Amino acid sequence: MKSIFLDYNATTPIAPSVQEAMLPFMAEYFACPDGMYARSRAIDEALEDARGQVAHLLGATSDEIVFCASGTESCNLAIKGVVHGFLAKREPCHVIISAVEHAAVSHTANYCRSMGCDVSILPVDRHGIVSEDDLAEAITPNTRLVSIMLANDETGVIQPITRLANICREHQVLVHSDACQAAGKIHVNPKQLGVDLLSISAHKFYGPKGAAALYVKEGTSLHPLVHGSGAEHSLRAGAENVMAWVGMGKAANLVGRSIDDAAEKLTQLTRRFGHRLMESIQEPIVIHGSQVERIPNTLCVNFPNVSGQELLRRVPELCAATSCGDTAGGGNSSPVLAAMGVADTDKLGTIRLSVGWYTSEEEIDQAADLLIHAWESLRH
């Protein structure tokens, strides 16, 4: 049996039309976009077309899109870009994040703490949701930025960003959202969400690795991380990765035209997967975050009384992930599940199954059968 890829939250394959759009910029159109000659002008136009495509996906303007090399860089630019501005003026600075953030945000917040910034970490409830009351209580006169992800990469749970952003706006606090796991799967419009900064990554929606973007609301002040030339609105110095960013633009155009249809298909696939597992396994299965809104492609499933790591070892045909890498002792160390108060017995066997455009019903049925048989072999 060929391998079945069920790790679309980690990365997605490059769509064929995206690859085709990128190829000319590996060969004929290799020049930098800032030259005075015709070839450079053509490359600059292609880059700006890509910026416009990303902006259109987000309902933003081209001037509000800053290209980056990764979602991690985008999150770093958003958080450090705000914090450095206040620390440089020796003004007090307080940042708030949630307990379920990706390392791109949580580690960046820790760095800011080491530089003298106060950092608060908001708890989440058993569904993985941030409380509006907790956020309102955590804001102080020195709070400069709140960073809450839109959709969690492990559970798929969607945060109530619009309501949280409204609270921040009442206190004149900037809001950043890591939307890398959401963009391309659900409609993401930073203006409707009410955020000032928003990060997305191309390889999460059928574009290339090495391409990402930060939405910066018009009028929002940021300090650059990399100093040099005036590229990317003077927020990111260095030679432009034209090939990757053109690919990102093409991918943004593709997913933007198919989000609703794709979401319906992905929802049907994950429902089919979940139902098949629950019908066949005679002990209670836990699907983390199943009682709240989630992105349509994600199942974070606990298989009872087994190790998720051992389970996946029994099915080498599947490309999937434990929710956060098992420890050497076979336990699940996921800080996301820990923050949700998930019991150790419901963390041990948790794996993340994420589907995508190229997943078929046949693959879902095959994967379910493989997991069911592997679970039965481990139990008996």
N, C-alpha and C positions, 0 to 999 in steps of 0.2 A: 504493500500500500504506500502511495506517495504521502509525503508529509502534509499535514493540515495546519495551516497558519491561523492561529487564534490569539494573536498578540498584537492586534492593530492599535492598541493604546500605547504600545512601545514605539511602533513605527508602522508606516504603510509603504507598500510598493509604489514606485513612481508610475503614474498613469502613462500609457504609451504616447498620448498626444503631448504630455508634458515633456517627456524625453525628446520627442521630435522638435519641440519648440526650443529646447536647450542646445541641441547639437550645433547649429550654426555659430554659436558663441564659444564653442570649443576650437573652432578652426578659422573660418573666414573672418568672423567679426571678433577678433581677439584684442583689438585696441582698447585703450582706456576711453571712457566716455567724455573726458574733459578736453580733448584735443580740438584744434581749430579746423581739421580737415574733414572731408565728407564722411569717411568711415566712422570717425569718432562721433560725428553728429547723428549718424544712423543708430549707433549703439546707445547714445544718450536718449534718443527718442524711444528706443525699445525699453530702456530702463524706466523711463517715465510712464510708458504704457503699462508696464508691470506694476508700478506704484499705484497707478489709477485702478488697476484691477483689484489689488488688495484693498484699496480704499473703498471701492464699490462693494466688496464682500462685507465690509464693516459699516457701510452707510456713513463713511467719513469723507473728508477731502484729501487730495493727494498731499497737501502740505502738512497733514497730520500724521503721515506715515513715515517712520524711520526704519530703514532696513537694518537688520542685524544678522549675526552669524548663527544664532541659536535662540531657542526660547529662554535658555538660562541667561544668555547675555541680555536679552530683552528685559527680563525681570531684574537683573542687576542694574541696568541703566535706569529703570524706573525708580527703584528704591534708593540706590546710592546717589542717583542724580538729584533726588529731592533732599536727602539727608546731608550730602556734602555742601549744599547751598547754605544750610543753616549752621552747620559746624564751622564752615569757613568764616562766617560772621560771628562765631562764638556765641550763637544763640542756642538756648536749650531746645532739644529735639526729642520727640517721643513718637515711636512707630508701633502700630498694632497689627499683628498677624493672627491667623487662626492656628489651632493645634494640628490641622490636617493639611498644611501646605506642603507643596513639593519642596525638595531640598534647594531648588533654585531660589526660593523665597526664604525658607527657614534659615539656611546657611548664610544668606546675604544679611538677614536681620541679625544673626549672631555676630557677623563681622561689624555691622554698624554699632552693636552694643560695645564691642571692643574698642571702637573709636570714640566712645563717650555718649552714644545715643541710648536713651531708655527704650526698652522693648517690652511690650506686653503681649502675652499669648492667650487668645480667647479659647475657652473650652468649646466643645460641641456636644450635642445631645446624642442619644443612642442611635440616631439615624445619621449622624455626621453633620448636623446643621448648626450653624452659628446663631446664637440668640441675639435678637435686636436689643433686648434689655441689657445683656452683657456688654454689647458694644457701646451702648450709650453710657453705661457706668464706667467703662474703661477710658473714655475720652477725657483728656485733661486740657488745660489751657496751652500746654506745650505740645499737644499732639499735632504732628505735621502730615502724617500719612497713615492710611489704613490699607493693607494689602490682603485681600481675601480672594481665593481662587474661585472661578466660575463653576467648574466641574472637576470632581476629584478623579485622579488617574487610576486609583485602585477600585473604588466603589462605583464611580460614575455619578455620585450624588451631586445635584445642582444646588448651589447656594442661592438664597434670596437676595441677590446683589442689589437689585433696584431698591428694595426697602432699606438695606444696610447703607447704601449710598445716600439715600435721603437723610438719614441720621447724620452722616458725615457732613453733608451740605449745610445742615442746620448749624453745625459747629465750625464751618469754613475749613474743613479738613479735606485734603486731597485723597482720592481713592484710586488704587491700582488693583487690577484683577488679572490674575494669570488665567488666560482663556485658552491655553495651548491644547488642552484636552477637549475643549468644547467647539472651537472654530472648525467649521466644515461638517460638523455632526448636527448642530442645532443653529438656529439663527442667532448671531452675535452682533449686536449693534451697541457700541459704547455710549452713544448719545441717549438711546432708550434706557440703557442700564444706569446711566447717570454717573459713569466713571470718568476720571481724568486721564488715566493711563491704562493700557490694556495690551497684554502680550499674546502673540500667536506664533506658531511654528509650522513651517511648510511640510515637514516630513510626517506630521500628524494628519495631513489631508491630501496625500497622494502627490506631494511635491518632493523636492530633493532635501537631503540633509544639508546643513550649512546655510540655510536660508530661514529667516524669521523676521518679525517686524514688531515694533512698538508703536501703538497708537498714542499720540500725545495731543491732547485736546488743545485747540488754539488758545494761546495765552498762558499755557502752563510752563513754568520756568524749570529747566533741568540743567545740571552741570554734566558735561561729557565725562565718560570714563577714559576714553582714548583721545589724546591730544595730538594735533598735527594739522592736516589740511581741513578745509571747510566742508568736507563731504557730509551728506545726510543732515542738512540743516545745521551744520557745525556741531553735531552731537556724536558723530562717529568718524574719526579720521581713518584714512587708509584707502587703498585701492578697492574699488567696488567689485564685488563678486557677481558680475553681470549675468553669467550663465545661470547661477543658482537663483538669483532674484527674478530673472525672466521666467524660470521654471515655477517659481512661487506664484508669480502673477497668473500664469496659465492655469495652475492648480486652483487658485482662488476663483478664477472664472468658471472652471469646471464644477467645483463643489457648490458654488453659488447658484448655479442653474439647476442643481439636482438635489438640494438639501431635503426638501419635503418628501420626494419620492424615495430617496435613499433612507431617510429616517423611518419611513413606513416599512421598508424591506428589512432593515436592521432590527426594528422592534419585533417583527414577526419571527425572525430567526432566533433572537434571544428568548422570546416566549416559548418557542418550540423546544429550544435547548433546555430551558428550565423545567418545563412540563415533563419532558422525557426523563430527566434525571429524577424528579420528585415521584413520578409514577413507578419507577423501577427500583429505587433504593428504599428499602423497608424501614430505615431509621430516619429521624427528622433531619432534613437538609435546611441549612440557613443560607438565604441569599441576602447579604448585607446591603442595607439601604433600599430594600424592596418596597418599603411603605411610603417612600417619598419620591419626588421627581428625579429622574436620572437621565443621562444621555442614553440614546436608544441602543447602543451597541455593546453594552458592558454588563457582564454577570460576575459578581464577586461571590463565589460559592464556597461554603464550608461543607466538606464531606466528613460525616461524623466518624470519630474514633479512628482516624488514620492521620498520617503525616502528609501534607500537601506535597512536600518534596518527594517522598517515597511514591506517592500516587503518580506523579508525573514521570518518575523514573521507570514506572511500569508501562508507560505509553510513549515511547520515543517517537512515535509517528506524529505526536501533537506538539506544535509550537505554542506553548502557553507559559504562564508565569505564576509562581506563588505570589501572594499579595505584596510581600516585601522580602523575599529571600529568607529561607529557613536558616536558623542557627545550626551550628554543628550538632547540637543535641536533638535536632528535629523539630524545634518549636518555631512558631511564626513570630517574628520580631516586629511586625508592622506597627509603626507609631500611629498610623491612621486608625487601625482597629483598636489599638490601646486607648486612643483618645475617645473613641466611641463607647468605651466601657465594655467591649466584647470580652466575654469570658475566655480563659485559656483554652477550654474545650472547644470553643467555637472559632478559635484562631488557628489551631493546630493544622487542620485539614483544609484551610482556605486557599483556593487558587483563583486567579483572575482569567476570565475567558472573554476576549474582546473580538468581535467580528467586524467585517468590512465589506466593501463593494464586491470583492471577488469571492466571498464566502457563499457556498451553495447549501441548499437544504440537504443534499446528499452528504456533504461534509459534516453538517451538524449532526445528522443521524449517526454517521460513522464515529464521530468524536464522542457522542453520548454513549454509544455502545462500548467503546474502548474504555472510557472512564468508569462505567458501571462494572465492567468485568474486572478492571484493575482494583476497584474498591472492594469487590466481593473476594478477590484473591487475597487482599491484605487483611480482610476481616476474618477469613476462614483458613 
